[in-house]
Amino acid sequence: MINDKNFKTIENQIDILKNRGLSIKNDSEANLYLLTNNYYNIINGYSKYFMKQGTDEYIESASFDEAKGNVKKGINDLKEGLNN
């Protein structure tokens, strides 16, 4: 299977998220976070809960900070489960 998706820079990723309606208060913080965390874990794993059903757009109240917080919570929950 051929992957037709082109490489996206961090700046491109931030623009895509903003164009889909995700609130990003601080581009520099989002840039650093995306450099050190997997974009697809954030977007495909957690922000889907903030999407308008049947679209690629976010609900009006969705924010990058909220999606980022869900990633952190998910990681902590996983670590806790592994330690039990």
WOJO-V813138 format. One record per residue. N is the residue number from 1. SS is DSSP state (@ for helix, = for strand, . for the rest). PHI is phi in whole degrees, -180 to 180 (none if undefined). PSI is psi in whole degrees, 0 to 359 (none if undefined). Layout:
# WOJO-V813138
N|SS|PHI|PSI / N|SS|PHI|PSI
This chain:
# WOJO-V813138
1|.|none|132 / 2|.|-93|134 / 3|.|-92|114 / 4|.|-88|2 / 5|.|-82|135 / 6|.|-88|156 / 7|.|-60|137 / 8|.|-119|130 / 9|.|-71|168 / 10|@|-59|319 / 11|@|-62|319 / 12|@|-62|317 / 13|@|-63|317 / 14|@|-64|317 / 15|@|-61|318 / 16|@|-60|313 / 17|@|-62|316 / 18|@|-64|318 / 19|@|-65|336 / 20|.|-89|1 / 21|.|98|8 / 22|.|-78|129 / 23|=|-78|123 / 24|.|-125|109 / 25|.|-76|326 / 26|.|-135|104 / 27|@|-60|323 / 28|@|-64|318 / 29|@|-67|319 / 30|@|-63|319 / 31|@|-59|311 / 32|@|-62|317 / 33|@|-63|317 / 34|@|-69|333 / 35|@|-69|329 / 36|@|-107|359 / 37|.|-136|154 / 38|.|-76|122 / 39|@|-53|316 / 40|@|-71|331 / 41|@|-65|320 / 42|@|-71|309 / 43|@|-80|307 / 44|.|-78|329 / 45|.|-84|325 / 46|.|-125|322 / 47|@|-76|351 / 48|@|-59|337 / 49|@|-73|349 / 50|@|-110|15 / 51|=|-93|148 / 52|.|-70|131 / 53|.|-58|131 / 54|.|78|12 / 55|.|-134|176 / 56|.|-102|16 / 57|.|-104|150 / 58|=|-88|152 / 59|.|-66|159 / 60|.|-59|328 / 61|.|-89|1 / 62|.|-71|137 / 63|=|-134|156 / 64|@|-62|320 / 65|@|-60|321 / 66|@|-67|315 / 67|@|-63|317 / 68|@|-61|319 / 69|@|-63|324 / 70|@|-69|326 / 71|@|-63|312 / 72|@|-61|316 / 73|@|-63|317 / 74|@|-62|319 / 75|@|-65|316 / 76|@|-64|319 / 77|@|-62|319 / 78|@|-65|315 / 79|@|-61|317 / 80|@|-62|318 / 81|@|-65|324 / 82|@|-72|331 / 83|@|-83|350 / 84|.|-94|none
